[in-house]
Amino acid sequence: MSTFLPQDANNYPIPALRLKNGAAHAISATATSARNSTAFDGDTRIISLYATSPVFVKFGDSSVTATTSDHYFPAGVYYDLSIGGDTTAQYGYVAVLAADTDGTVYVSEKE
């Protein structure tokens, strides 16, 4: 099958998405839940997360709040996540809560 994706040494496609211009978010992670101030673009299906300190994350609408019962995300890991698609509702926001020390969560929308 023909593909436009880059290929590895064995000619297998490497899944690749580019960073969406104007769609970078930085969220301060503290002892109080915070979320991105601007919703993700309606066409965005994949985001990347990177945290400078461990955090708890939760996806949802403009009222989403993260708690210590939500998903733990470690510091220093760059990770791609789906925020919705054609058959599921898209999440517009991600809330973060510091797990121990304050930090920053960087979110990149991809296309």
C-alpha positions in Angstrom: 0.0 0.0 0.0 1.3 3.4 -0.9 1.7 6.1 1.8 2.8 9.6 2.2 4.1 8.9 5.8 7.9 8.8 6.4 9.2 5.2 6.5 11.7 3.4 8.8 14.6 1.3 7.6 12.3 -1.6 7.0 9.9 0.5 4.9 7.2 0.5 7.5 5.2 3.8 7.8 6.1 6.0 10.8 2.9 7.7 12.1 3.6 11.4 12.1 1.6 14.5 12.6 2.7 18.1 12.5 2.4 20.8 15.1 -0.6 23.0 14.5 0.4 26.7 14.1 -1.1 28.9 16.8 -2.2 25.9 18.9 0.3 25.7 21.7 -0.8 25.9 25.3 1.0 26.3 28.6 -0.9 25.5 31.8 0.5 26.3 35.3 0.2 23.2 37.5 -0.2 24.1 41.1 -2.2 22.9 44.1 -5.3 24.4 42.5 -6.7 22.8 39.3 -6.2 24.8 36.1 -7.1 24.3 32.4 -6.3 25.7 29.0 -7.9 29.1 28.6 -8.6 28.6 24.9 -10.5 25.5 23.8 -8.7 23.1 21.4 -9.5 23.7 17.8 -12.6 21.8 16.6 -10.5 19.9 14.0 -7.9 18.8 16.5 -7.9 15.1 17.2 -4.5 14.5 18.7 -2.6 16.6 21.3 0.9 16.1 22.9 1.5 16.7 26.6 4.8 17.4 28.4 4.9 18.2 32.1 7.8 19.7 34.0 6.5 18.2 37.3 4.2 15.3 37.9 0.5 16.2 37.5 -3.0 14.7 37.5 -4.9 15.3 34.3 -8.6 15.2 33.2 -10.2 16.1 29.9 -13.6 17.6 29.5 -15.5 20.8 28.7 -14.9 24.4 29.9 -15.8 23.4 33.5 -13.4 20.4 33.8 -11.4 20.2 37.1 -8.6 17.8 37.9 -8.4 16.0 41.2 -6.0 13.5 42.8 -8.4 10.8 41.7 -7.7 11.5 38.0 -5.0 10.2 35.7 -1.4 10.6 36.9 1.0 12.0 34.3 4.8 11.9 35.1 7.3 14.7 34.6 9.6 14.6 31.6 7.5 12.5 29.3 6.3 13.6 25.9 3.1 11.8 25.1 0.5 11.9 22.3 -3.2 11.5 23.2 -6.4 11.4 21.3 -9.0 14.0 22.4 -11.8 12.7 20.2 -12.7 11.7 16.7 -15.4 11.1 14.1 -17.4 8.7 16.3 -16.7 10.2 19.8 -17.2 13.7 21.2 -14.1 15.9 21.2 -12.7 17.2 24.5 -12.0 20.9 24.3 -10.1 21.3 27.5 -7.5 19.6 29.8 -7.3 20.3 33.5 -4.1 19.8 35.4 -3.3 19.6 39.1 0.2 19.4 40.6 1.0 16.0 42.2 3.7 17.4 44.4 5.7 20.4 43.2 4.4 23.2 41.0 5.3 23.1 37.3 4.1 23.7 33.8 2.2 21.4 31.4 2.8 22.1 27.7 0.1 21.1 25.3 0.6 21.0 21.5 -2.3 20.5 19.1 -1.4 18.4 16.1 -2.8 18.0 12.6 
